[in-house]
Amino acid sequence: MSIPVEVIGVRIEMPSNQPIVLLKEIDGIRYLPIWVGAVEASAIAFAQQGVEPTRPLTHDLFNTVLKLLDSKPIRVDISELKDGVFYAELHLHGGVTISARPSDAIALALRASAPIFAAETLFAQAGIEIPDEAEDEVEKFREFLDQINPDDFAS
């Protein structure tokens, strides 16, 4: 079973300095942190902030190519976790499904306004519950995300 999720944002996990993207189930209290690369973290942050680079990033380029081919991302499924590695599927218009890294799939989904889903099993394996009374902590995290710049993820 897949659960619709929203991208809360990207942050740097301390002390490892590793970027993570934080997903939250839309109608629940569970969160799913996924470790990503610095380039992908920047691409996700750019898309969330509506930043249009002067030259297209790889995700922008791929999205443009899909449009020119009369296709587009229609859905992303974060599907499994094996040996500490998350896997995703990018579903394109026309019934095409492509295996993808979750970070790339999320970056494309945000650019195309495509919904993102995560398998229920992932929340059991790697999810974090944050009850409503801890919502102020989530709000602090969102404030942090509002102040962070995608350039902070450059290595």
Buried (B, 14 or more C-beta within 10 A) or exposed (E): EBBBBEBBBBBBEEEEEBBBBBBBBEEBBBBBBBBBBBBBBBBBBBBBBEEEEEEEBEBBEBBEEBEEEEBBBBBBBBBBBEEEEBBBBBBBBEEEEEEBBBBBBBBBBBBBEBBBBBBBBBBEEBBEEBEEEEEEEBEEBEEEBEEBEBEBBEE
